[in-house]
């Protein structure tokens, strides 16, 4: 498959996998993460709602963007937002900051989702679309599986999730930079 030999495949695929690694890890442990920061279960529930609603808003906004703007730039923006959310997570001490972080993470997730599902056919055409998306989806499944494990191992080793948030933020920022330099989509019609 020719797509696997292109940087674009790996930038979008690994960015999506990193997002799902973060989302699955934080999703599983977010109640505990917020409790360690001094927030109760009701705040956790409210952040779930805010994240879901802001992800929908991110879906709609990025759906509009994909039709008019650069998909690589949208991916770069979503990765940058995700990195900010990760770096801010250990420093949330006010309820407003917790809500802002949840909204930020939701928007980033909404953007990544639209990029993931719109990118492949626009970049590579439809001829091998099933195989290409299948390979990309395999990356995201691995990311989703690794996320909770990475957060659990970090917490066991350091008594905190902060080191893994910093490591993941660095990886996500790297993907943001790579996406920003990725060439525009070729818009194949097949």
PALODO-282498 format. One record per atom (N, C-alpha, C): residue number from 1; atom name; x, y, z. Coordinates in steps of 0.2 Angstrom, whole numbers. Example, Ala and Ser with C-alpha at 12.3 -4.5 7.8 and 13.67 -1.06 7.14 Angstrom:
<atoms>
1,N,66,-28,39;
1,CA,62,-22,39;
1,C,66,-16,39;
2,N,64,-11,35;
2,CA,68,-5,36;
2,C,64,0,39;
</atoms>
This chain:
<atoms>
1,N,4,-6,0;
1,CA,0,0,0;
1,C,4,6,0;
2,N,4,10,-5;
2,CA,8,16,-6;
2,C,7,21,0;
3,N,1,22,2;
3,CA,0,27,8;
3,C,4,26,14;
4,N,6,20,15;
4,CA,10,19,21;
4,C,17,21,20;
5,N,19,23,14;
5,CA,26,26,13;
5,C,26,33,13;
6,N,20,36,15;
6,CA,20,44,15;
6,C,20,46,22;
7,N,24,52,23;
7,CA,24,55,29;
7,C,17,57,32;
8,N,12,59,27;
8,CA,6,61,29;
8,C,2,56,32;
9,N,2,49,30;
9,CA,-1,44,33;
9,C,1,43,40;
10,N,7,44,42;
10,CA,10,43,48;
10,C,9,49,53;
11,N,9,55,50;
11,CA,7,60,54;
11,C,0,60,57;
12,N,-5,59,52;
12,CA,-12,59,54;
12,C,-13,53,58;
13,N,-11,47,56;
13,CA,-12,41,60;
13,C,-9,41,67;
14,N,-3,43,68;
14,CA,0,44,74;
14,C,-3,49,79;
15,N,-5,55,75;
15,CA,-8,60,79;
15,C,-15,57,82;
16,N,-19,54,78;
16,CA,-25,51,80;
16,C,-24,46,85;
17,N,-19,42,85;
17,CA,-18,37,90;
17,C,-16,40,96;
18,N,-12,45,96;
18,CA,-10,49,102;
18,C,-16,52,105;
19,N,-20,55,101;
19,CA,-26,58,104;
19,C,-30,52,108;
20,N,-31,47,105;
20,CA,-35,41,108;
20,C,-31,38,114;
21,N,-25,38,114;
21,CA,-21,36,120;
21,C,-23,41,126;
22,N,-22,47,124;
22,CA,-24,52,130;
22,C,-31,52,132;
23,N,-36,51,127;
23,CA,-43,51,129;
23,C,-45,45,133;
24,N,-42,39,131;
24,CA,-44,33,134;
24,C,-40,33,141;
25,N,-34,35,142;
25,CA,-31,35,148;
25,C,-34,40,153;
26,N,-35,46,151;
26,CA,-39,51,155;
26,C,-46,49,156;
27,N,-49,47,151;
27,CA,-56,45,152;
27,C,-57,40,158;
28,N,-52,35,158;
28,CA,-53,30,163;
28,C,-51,32,170;
29,N,-46,37,170;
29,CA,-44,39,177;
29,C,-46,46,179;
30,N,-50,50,175;
30,CA,-51,57,176;
30,C,-54,58,183;
31,N,-59,54,185;
31,CA,-62,55,192;
31,C,-56,55,197;
32,N,-52,50,197;
32,CA,-46,50,202;
32,C,-41,56,201;
33,N,-40,58,194;
33,CA,-36,64,193;
33,C,-39,70,196;
34,N,-45,71,195;
34,CA,-48,77,198;
34,C,-49,76,206;
35,N,-50,70,208;
35,CA,-50,70,216;
35,C,-43,71,219;
36,N,-38,69,215;
36,CA,-31,71,218;
36,C,-30,79,218;
37,N,-34,82,213;
37,CA,-33,89,213;
37,C,-38,93,218;
38,N,-42,89,221;
38,CA,-46,92,226;
38,C,-54,93,224;
39,N,-56,90,219;
39,CA,-62,90,216;
39,C,-66,84,217;
40,N,-73,85,218;
40,CA,-77,79,220;
40,C,-80,76,213;
41,N,-84,71,214;
41,CA,-87,67,209;
41,C,-91,71,204;
42,N,-95,76,208;
42,CA,-99,80,204;
42,C,-96,84,198;
43,N,-90,87,200;
43,CA,-86,90,195;
43,C,-84,86,189;
44,N,-82,79,191;
44,CA,-80,74,186;
44,C,-86,74,181;
45,N,-92,73,184;
45,CA,-98,72,180;
45,C,-99,78,175;
46,N,-98,84,178;
46,CA,-99,90,174;
46,C,-94,90,169;
47,N,-88,88,170;
47,CA,-83,89,165;
47,C,-84,84,159;
48,N,-87,78,161;
48,CA,-89,73,155;
48,C,-94,77,151;
49,N,-99,80,154;
49,CA,-104,83,150;
49,C,-101,89,145;
50,N,-97,93,149;
50,CA,-94,99,145;
50,C,-89,96,139;
51,N,-85,91,141;
51,CA,-81,88,135;
51,C,-85,85,130;
52,N,-91,82,131;
52,CA,-95,79,126;
52,C,-98,85,121;
53,N,-101,90,125;
53,CA,-104,95,121;
53,C,-99,99,117;
54,N,-93,100,120;
54,CA,-88,104,116;
54,C,-85,100,111;
55,N,-85,93,111;
55,CA,-82,89,106;
55,C,-87,90,100;
56,N,-94,90,101;
56,CA,-99,91,96;
56,C,-98,98,93;
57,N,-96,103,97;
57,CA,-95,109,94;
57,C,-89,109,89;
58,N,-84,105,92;
58,CA,-78,105,88;
58,C,-79,101,81;
59,N,-83,96,82;
59,CA,-85,92,76;
59,C,-88,97,70;
60,N,-93,101,73;
60,CA,-96,105,68;
60,C,-91,111,65;
61,N,-87,114,69;
61,CA,-83,119,67;
61,C,-78,116,63;
62,N,-75,110,64;
62,CA,-70,107,60;
62,C,-73,104,53;
63,N,-79,102,54;
63,CA,-82,100,48;
63,C,-83,106,43;
64,N,-84,112,45;
64,CA,-84,118,41;
64,C,-77,119,38;
65,N,-72,119,43;
65,CA,-66,121,41;
65,C,-63,116,36;
66,N,-64,109,36;
66,CA,-62,104,31;
66,C,-64,106,24;
67,N,-70,109,24;
67,CA,-72,111,17;
67,C,-69,117,14;
68,N,-66,121,18;
68,CA,-63,128,16;
68,C,-56,129,18;
69,N,-53,125,23;
69,CA,-46,127,25;
69,C,-42,121,24;
70,N,-36,121,27;
70,CA,-31,116,27;
70,C,-32,111,32;
71,N,-33,105,30;
71,CA,-34,99,35;
71,C,-27,98,39;
72,N,-21,99,36;
72,CA,-15,98,40;
72,C,-15,104,46;
73,N,-17,110,44;
73,CA,-17,115,49;
73,C,-22,114,54;
74,N,-28,111,53;
74,CA,-33,109,58;
74,C,-30,104,62;
75,N,-26,99,60;
75,CA,-23,94,64;
75,C,-18,97,68;
76,N,-14,102,66;
76,CA,-9,105,70;
76,C,-12,109,75;
77,N,-18,112,74;
77,CA,-21,116,79;
77,C,-24,111,84;
78,N,-27,106,82;
78,CA,-30,101,87;
78,C,-25,98,92;
79,N,-19,96,89;
79,CA,-13,94,93;
79,C,-11,99,98;
80,N,-10,105,95;
80,CA,-8,111,100;
80,C,-13,112,106;
81,N,-20,111,104;
81,CA,-25,112,110;
81,C,-24,106,114;
82,N,-23,100,112;
82,CA,-22,94,116;
82,C,-16,95,121;
83,N,-11,97,118;
83,CA,-5,98,122;
83,C,-6,103,128;
84,N,-9,109,126;
84,CA,-11,114,131;
84,C,-15,110,137;
85,N,-20,107,135;
85,CA,-24,103,139;
85,C,-21,98,144;
86,N,-16,95,141;
86,CA,-12,90,145;
86,C,-7,94,150;
87,N,-4,99,147;
87,CA,1,103,152;
87,C,-3,106,157;
88,N,-9,108,156;
88,CA,-13,112,161;
88,C,-16,107,167;
89,N,-17,101,165;
89,CA,-21,96,169;
89,C,-18,96,176;
90,N,-12,95,177;
90,CA,-9,95,184;
90,C,-10,101,188;
91,N,-12,107,185;
91,CA,-12,113,188;
91,C,-19,116,189;
92,N,-24,112,189;
92,CA,-30,115,189;
92,C,-32,115,197;
93,N,-33,121,199;
93,CA,-35,122,206;
93,C,-41,126,207;
94,N,-44,128,201;
94,CA,-51,132,202;
94,C,-56,129,197;
95,N,-62,129,199;
95,CA,-67,126,195;
95,C,-67,128,188;
96,N,-67,135,187;
96,CA,-67,137,181;
96,C,-61,135,176;
97,N,-56,134,179;
97,CA,-50,131,175;
97,C,-51,124,173;
98,N,-55,120,178;
98,CA,-56,113,176;
98,C,-61,113,170;
99,N,-66,117,171;
99,CA,-71,117,165;
99,C,-68,119,159;
100,N,-63,124,159;
100,CA,-60,127,153;
100,C,-56,121,150;
101,N,-52,117,154;
101,CA,-48,112,152;
101,C,-52,107,149;
102,N,-58,105,152;
102,CA,-63,100,149;
102,C,-65,102,142;
103,N,-67,108,141;
103,CA,-69,111,135;
103,C,-64,111,130;
104,N,-58,113,132;
104,CA,-52,113,127;
104,C,-51,106,125;
105,N,-51,101,129;
105,CA,-50,94,127;
105,C,-55,91,123;
106,N,-61,93,124;
106,CA,-67,91,120;
106,C,-66,94,113;
107,N,-65,100,112;
107,CA,-64,103,106;
107,C,-58,100,102;
108,N,-53,99,105;
108,CA,-47,95,102;
108,C,-49,89,99;
109,N,-53,85,103;
109,CA,-55,78,101;
109,C,-60,79,95;
110,N,-65,84,95;
110,CA,-69,85,90;
110,C,-65,86,83;
111,N,-60,90,84;
111,CA,-56,92,78;
111,C,-53,85,75;
112,N,-49,82,80;
112,CA,-46,76,78;
112,C,-50,71,74;
113,N,-56,70,77;
113,CA,-61,65,74;
113,C,-63,67,67;
114,N,-64,73,66;
114,CA,-66,75,59;
114,C,-60,74,54;
115,N,-54,76,57;
115,CA,-48,75,53;
115,C,-47,68,51;
116,N,-48,64,56;
116,CA,-47,57,55;
116,C,-51,54,49;
117,N,-58,56,50;
117,CA,-63,53,45;
117,C,-63,56,38;
118,N,-60,62,38;
118,CA,-60,66,31;
118,C,-54,65,27;
119,N,-49,64,31;
119,CA,-42,65,28;
119,C,-40,59,22;
120,N,-42,53,24;
120,CA,-39,48,20;
120,C,-42,48,13;
121,N,-48,49,11;
121,CA,-51,49,4;
121,C,-48,55,1;
122,N,-48,61,4;
122,CA,-45,67,1;
122,C,-38,66,-1;
123,N,-34,63,3;
123,CA,-27,63,2;
123,C,-25,57,-3;
124,N,-28,51,-2;
124,CA,-26,45,-6;
124,C,-32,43,-11;
125,N,-37,46,-11;
125,CA,-43,44,-16;
125,C,-46,38,-12;
126,N,-51,35,-16;
126,CA,-55,30,-14;
126,C,-53,22,-15;
127,N,-49,22,-20;
127,CA,-47,15,-22;
127,C,-45,10,-17;
128,N,-41,12,-13;
128,CA,-38,8,-7;
128,C,-41,11,0;
129,N,-46,15,0;
129,CA,-48,18,6;
129,C,-49,13,12;
130,N,-53,7,10;
130,CA,-54,3,16;
130,C,-47,0,19;
131,N,-43,-2,15;
131,CA,-36,-4,18;
131,C,-32,1,21;
132,N,-33,8,19;
132,CA,-29,13,22;
132,C,-32,15,29;
133,N,-39,15,29;
133,CA,-42,17,35;
133,C,-42,11,40;
134,N,-41,5,37;
134,CA,-40,-1,42;
134,C,-34,0,45;
135,N,-28,1,42;
135,CA,-22,2,45;
135,C,-22,8,50;
136,N,-25,13,48;
136,CA,-25,19,52;
136,C,-29,18,58;
137,N,-34,14,58;
137,CA,-39,12,63;
137,C,-35,8,68;
138,N,-31,3,65;
138,CA,-26,-1,69;
138,C,-22,3,74;
139,N,-19,8,71;
139,CA,-15,13,76;
139,C,-19,16,81;
140,N,-25,18,80;
140,CA,-29,21,85;
140,C,-31,16,90;
141,N,-32,10,88;
141,CA,-34,4,93;
141,C,-28,3,98;
142,N,-22,3,95;
142,CA,-16,2,99;
142,C,-16,8,104;
143,N,-17,14,102;
143,CA,-17,20,106;
143,C,-22,20,112;
144,N,-28,18,110;
144,CA,-33,17,115;
144,C,-31,12,120;
145,N,-28,7,118;
145,CA,-26,1,123;
145,C,-20,3,127;
146,N,-16,7,125;
146,CA,-10,9,128;
146,C,-11,15,133;
147,N,-16,19,132;
147,CA,-17,25,136;
147,C,-19,23,144;
148,N,-23,19,145;
148,CA,-24,17,152;
148,C,-18,14,156;
149,N,-15,10,152;
149,CA,-9,6,154;
149,C,-4,12,156;
150,N,-2,16,152;
150,CA,3,21,153;
150,C,1,26,159;
151,N,-5,28,160;
151,CA,-7,32,165;
151,C,-6,28,172;
152,N,-8,21,172;
152,CA,-8,17,178;
152,C,-1,16,180;
153,N,3,14,175;
153,CA,11,13,176;
153,C,14,19,179;
154,N,12,25,176;
154,CA,15,31,178;
154,C,13,33,186;
155,N,7,32,187;
155,CA,5,33,194;
155,C,8,28,199;
156,N,8,22,197;
156,CA,12,17,201;
156,C,19,19,203;
157,N,22,21,197;
157,CA,30,22,198;
157,C,31,29,202;
158,N,27,34,200;
158,CA,28,41,203;
158,C,23,44,208;
159,N,18,40,209;
159,CA,13,42,213;
159,C,9,48,211;
160,N,9,49,204;
160,CA,6,55,201;
160,C,6,53,193;
161,N,1,57,190;
161,CA,1,56,183;
161,C,4,62,179;
162,N,7,66,183;
162,CA,10,72,180;
162,C,16,70,175;
163,N,20,66,177;
163,CA,26,64,172;
163,C,23,62,165;
164,N,18,58,165;
164,CA,15,55,159;
164,C,12,61,155;
165,N,9,65,158;
165,CA,5,71,155;
165,C,11,75,151;
166,N,16,76,154;
166,CA,22,80,151;
166,C,25,76,145;
167,N,26,70,146;
167,CA,29,66,141;
167,C,24,66,135;
168,N,17,65,136;
168,CA,12,65,131;
168,C,12,72,127;
169,N,12,77,131;
169,CA,12,84,129;
169,C,17,85,124;
170,N,23,83,126;
170,CA,29,83,121;
170,C,28,80,114;
171,N,25,74,115;
171,CA,24,70,109;
171,C,19,73,105;
172,N,14,75,108;
172,CA,8,79,104;
172,C,10,85,101;
173,N,15,89,104;
173,CA,17,95,101;
173,C,22,93,95;
174,N,26,88,96;
174,CA,29,86,90;
174,C,25,84,84;
175,N,19,81,85;
175,CA,14,80,80;
175,C,11,86,77;
176,N,10,91,82;
176,CA,8,97,79;
176,C,12,101,75;
177,N,19,101,76;
177,CA,24,104,72;
177,C,24,100,65;
178,N,24,93,65;
178,CA,24,89,59;
178,C,18,91,55;
179,N,12,91,58;
179,CA,6,92,54;
179,C,6,99,51;
180,N,9,104,55;
180,CA,10,111,52;
180,C,14,111,46;
181,N,19,107,45;
181,CA,23,107,40;
181,C,21,102,34;
182,N,16,98,36;
182,CA,13,93,31;
182,C,11,97,25;
183,N,12,94,19;
183,CA,9,98,13;
183,C,2,97,12;
184,N,-1,102,9;
184,CA,-9,102,8;
184,C,-11,95,5;
185,N,-17,94,6;
185,CA,-20,88,3;
185,C,-20,88,-5;
186,N,-19,83,-8;
186,CA,-19,82,-15;
186,C,-26,82,-18;
187,N,-31,80,-15;
187,CA,-38,80,-17;
187,C,-39,76,-23;
188,N,-37,69,-22;
188,CA,-38,64,-28;
188,C,-46,63,-29;
189,N,-48,61,-35;
189,CA,-55,60,-36;
189,C,-57,53,-36;
190,N,-52,48,-36;
190,CA,-54,41,-37;
190,C,-56,38,-30;
</atoms>
